[in-house]
Amino acid sequence: IVIAAHNYKKHFGSLSSLNIGDEIILTDTSKNTHEYSVARIEVLNPTDVEKVQNSGYDLVLYTCTYGGKTRVTLFCNRISNRS
């Protein structure tokens, strides 16, 4: 799963404050929760599409850095499934 959002406070504005090992809980439209752990953090160029699409990670989250020239990218592995 790859999710991109603006770096506004109500979107992914706090993404850059997360660290390796932090947990992320994703709730789907059926109210099922899926838990992930941040495995890698990288700042990428907007043209680094291949690194995002074919990362091998279960979840990739990314947003623009301030100024918009690069992207804060979190690569995450799934650690559990909650319903």
PEMO-V862104 format. One record per run of one state. SS is the DSSP state (H for helix, E for strand, - for the rest). FROM is the first residue (numbers start at 1). LEN is the number of residues. If there is no record, write none. Layout:
{{SS	FROM	LEN} {SS	FROM	LEN}}
This chain:
{{-	1	1} {E	2	3} {-	5	10} {H	15	3} {-	18	5} {E	23	5} {-	28	5} {E	33	13} {-	46	3} {H	49	5} {-	54	5} {E	59	6} {-	65	5} {E	70	13} {-	83	1}}
